[in-house]
Structures are given as structure tokens and as C-alpha cells.
Amino acid sequence: MAATLYALEAVEQTVNNWIEAGGEISTVKEGVLGWGLTICHGEGLKTAIITEVPLNEWSSAHTIRVYKKMPKKYQAMLENMKGETA
């Protein structure tokens, strides 16, 4: 099954919805043309993983996966980010 690809506007709407709900947005890896690898999370909220997918040299799209509970892989990434800034 192929992943659904989303345009930049859909990603921005997802991020805005998380911020309005009191969530946090953490950029794990900067994107080239888009959002890179971004984790939307927060207390009492689901977790959304936004991943940039290059289409060609000039454009990219994104996948958005939503989880009820944050997967351990992404939790470890956030903990590593906090450890680097401490």
C-alpha cells in the first residue's frame, strides 16, 4: 500500500491544529524544501510524524502518520534532542 502524500498546505494545517490544541512541534531533521522530519506531540494529544518525501530536484511532498501513543523510536529521538541542548 502506497503512503498518501500531502502538500505543504496540509502539513501547515496539521501543525497549526497541534499548536492550537496546546501541543508541541519538534523538528528532528531539517527539510530541504519542506518540513523534514517533524514530530507533533503533547500531553493528552495523539502524535503525528511528518516526513518530507523528495519528488524531484524542485519539489517534495510529505507523509503524515498519526499514532495514539508515541512510538519508542520517536520518543528516543526527542530525548536525544533534549540531551543535546542541555
C-alpha positions in Angstrom: 0.0 0.0 0.0 1.5 3.3 -1.0 1.6 6.1 1.5 -0.6 9.2 1.0 1.4 12.2 0.0 0.4 15.7 1.3 1.1 19.2 0.0 2.7 21.8 2.2 -0.6 23.4 3.0 -1.9 20.2 4.6 1.2 20.0 6.7 0.9 23.6 7.8 -2.8 22.9 8.8 -1.8 19.9 10.8 0.9 21.9 12.6 -1.5 24.7 13.3 -4.1 22.3 14.7 -1.5 20.8 17.1 -0.4 24.3 18.3 -4.0 25.4 18.8 -4.6 22.3 20.9 -1.6 23.2 23.1 0.8 20.7 21.6 4.5 21.0 20.7 6.2 20.8 17.4 9.7 19.3 17.3 11.9 19.3 14.2 14.2 16.3 14.3 15.7 16.8 10.9 15.5 20.0 8.9 14.0 19.7 5.4 15.4 20.8 2.1 12.1 22.0 0.5 9.7 21.2 3.3 9.3 20.1 6.9 12.0 17.4 7.0 11.2 15.0 9.9 8.9 16.7 12.4 7.1 15.3 15.4 3.8 16.9 16.6 3.1 15.8 20.2 1.7 16.9 23.5 0.2 15.9 26.8 -3.2 14.2 26.1 -2.7 14.5 22.3 -2.0 11.9 19.7 1.4 12.0 18.0 1.8 13.0 14.3 5.0 12.2 12.4 5.6 14.4 9.4 8.2 13.2 6.9 9.4 15.0 3.8 9.5 12.9 0.7 11.6 14.3 -2.2 9.7 14.1 -5.6 12.5 15.6 -7.8 15.1 18.3 -7.6 12.4 21.0 -7.4 9.6 19.7 -5.3 8.8 17.5 -2.3 5.7 16.2 -0.6 5.0 14.9 2.9 3.6 11.8 4.7 1.7 12.3 7.9 1.3 9.3 10.3 -0.8 9.7 13.4 -0.4 7.4 16.4 -2.4 7.2 19.6 0.8 6.7 21.6 4.2 7.9 20.5 6.4 5.1 19.1 9.5 4.4 21.1 11.7 5.3 18.1 10.4 8.8 18.0 10.4 9.2 21.8 14.1 8.3 21.8 14.7 10.9 19.1 13.1 13.6 21.2 15.1 12.6 24.3 18.3 12.7 22.3 17.4 16.2 21.1 16.8 17.4 24.7 20.1 15.8 25.8 22.0 17.7 23.1 20.5 21.1 24.2 21.1 20.5 27.9 
